[in-house]
Amino acid sequence: MKQSFFHVFVLLMATVTISLSGCVSDKINSEEYKSPGDLAKERQAEIMECFINKDAETIKSFFSEYVIETYPDIDTQIDKAFNFLDGEIVSYDEPFSSASGSKDRKAYGADTRNIITDKGTEYKISFKGWLTNSKETNKIGVICIKVIDMTDEYDYSKNEKENGILYIGEPD
């Protein structure tokens, strides 16, 4: 009887230990998981740092192979975007992000608003891209970065593409 009790006790302890290990493992994995929206916010924060530091190489590395191959003037586009900003960035809001699609084909993007320069000019910088794309893997990465001069009097809700908007990569 004592031996049966001992075996049941050992079996019970082993079950509890395995269960607790699974919970800890799940908790660790869930802490490492980042939602597509979080990944978009991180990418947008990196893009903002590139604009602040005028880091063309890093910003270029975010673009998909497709954009790099399709737009051989990408370096010039990046330089134009840096020069498009009137002054140095002194403040900006936290990024907004979005993601949509299935796990095989997930689009994502984000924007930063109320970007103010030391000369008082206001901008909005946004990006869109593919987080996953099983059909066109060469498109994974940033597809477009858009810089909008918000101090101009354009009606952006009508998609007027005047001098107040500059694109890097594939325009939308």
N, C-alpha and C positions, 0 to 999 in steps of 0.2 A: 504494500500500500504506500509506504514511504517512497519507494522507488517510482511508482506511478505519479505521485504528487510532484516529485522532483522533476520528472520528465515533462509534465504539464507546465510546471513553473518555468523551466528552461525554454520550452516552446513559446510560452506566453511572452517571456522577456525578449526572445529573438524577434517575435512578431512586432512588439512595441518598438524595438530598436530599428528594425527595417522601416516601419511606418514613420518614425521620427526622422530617419535619414532622408526619406522621400520628401517630407515636408520641408526640411532644410534645403534640400537640393532644389525643390520647386521654388522656394523663396529666393534663393540665389539666382536661379535662371530668370525669375520675373523681375528682379532688380537690374539685370543686365539687358532686358528687353527694352527697346525704344520703339515707340509707335512711329508710323510714317510721318505723322504731324510733328513729332519731336525731332525726327531726322531732318525734316524740312526747316525747322527753326534753327537747328545747329548749322545747316548749310548756309542759311541766310545770315547768321551771325558771322560765319567765316567770310562770306562775301562782303559784308560791311567792313570787317577788319582789312580785307584786301583794298577796299576803296579808301579807307583811312590811311593805310600805309603805302598806297599806290603799288601794290604787289601784283604785277601783271602775270608772272609765271604761275603763282598759286591759283589765281582766278582762272587762268587758262586750263589748269589741270582739272578743274571741276567739270569742264565741258565734255560731252560725249564724243566718242570717236567720229560719229556721224557729222557733228558740227565742225570738228577740226578738219575733216576731209572735204566737207561741202563749202566751208567758208575759209579759204586760204588766207584771207585778210583779217583773221580773228585778232592777231596782235595789234593791227591798226585800229580795229573796232574797240579793243580794250583801252588803248591809249586815248582815243577820242572820248570814250566815256569818262575817263579820269579827268581829261581837260574840260569836259562839258560842265563839271561841277565848278561853280563860281566861288572859290575860296576853299578853306579847310573845314571839314565836318567837325562841329563842336557839340552837337547833341542829336539824339534820335530816339524814337520809341522802340519798345520791344517788338520783335517780329510777330506777324500773324502768319499762320500756316494752314495748309489744306492738303488733303490727299484723297484720291479716289481710284476706283478700279479694283480688280481682283488681285490675288497674290501673284499671278503670272504676268499681270500688266498693270502696274501701279504707278499712276502719275502723282507727282507731288510738286509743291511750290510754296512760296512764302513772299511776304513783302514787309518792308520797313517803311514806316510813314514818319512824317514830321522831322525829316532830316534837315537840320539847320546848319548853314555854314557861318563862318566868322564874318561874312559880308551880308548876312541876313537873308540869303536865298534859301528857299524851301524846296526839298526834293522828296521823291518816293522812289525806292529801288525795289524791284521784285525779280523773282526768277521762277521759271517752271522747268520741269524735266521729268525724266523717268527714273523711278526708284528700281523698278523691275520691268522687264519687257522680254518675255520669252520668244516672241516672234521676231523682234529686231534688237538683238542684244547690243548692237553697235550704237543704239540710241540711249542706252542707260547712262545717266548723268544729266547735267544741266543742258537744256536745249536753247534757252533764251534768258538773258538778263535785260531788263528794261529799266531805264532811268528816265524819270519824268520831272521836269521843272514845274513845280506846283505853284510858283509865284506868278506864272503867266496867266492870262485870262482865257485860256482855251476851255472848251466844254469837252472834257475827257469822256463824259458819259456817252457822247456821240461818236467816240473813237476817232476824233480828228487827229490825224498824224501830221501835225505841224512841226515847227522847229523845237517845240517843247518836249519831244520824246526822242530818246536815242536807244537803239537796240544793239546788243552784242549777241551774235548767233542768229538763230532763225526767228525773224519777226513773227508776232502772232497775227 
